[in-house]
Amino acid sequence: MSDTPNYFTQFDLPLHLHIDTPALEKSFYAHSRRLHPDRFAAKPPAEQEAALRASSDLNDAYRTLRDPIARTEYLLSLEGIQLEEQSRAATDAAKASGTAKKQIAPPDLLEEAFELNMQLEEMRMGDDDPDTRARRSPH
């Protein structure tokens, strides 16, 4: 990955699928207060526009990272991996430029995705009925 700022670094979060959502929210509100366009109302128009852009970018980053699917798609895009709906365009672009299209996810990302999918499946199998849980339990 490059050293250019991204949504994760914007909120001082590690590049992982699983993030500390309370830390994300806390960081978002701190940045939001600092960058809010209303704080720049008396500033020159260029500063007002810059504040509006920065606030909009912050909102985009927050919406992306708080949503697990959008966060996964974004993390994959940082790795240069195109999703299925983008794959055809990426293939055409690679053919036109004579470059290879990156399609393999990093092993640590795949492992993390696998673990999260297993946790999700366990949660889906969960039930509030104690009798049902007891029948499923190996003990």
Disulfide bonds with the S-S distance in Angstrom:
none
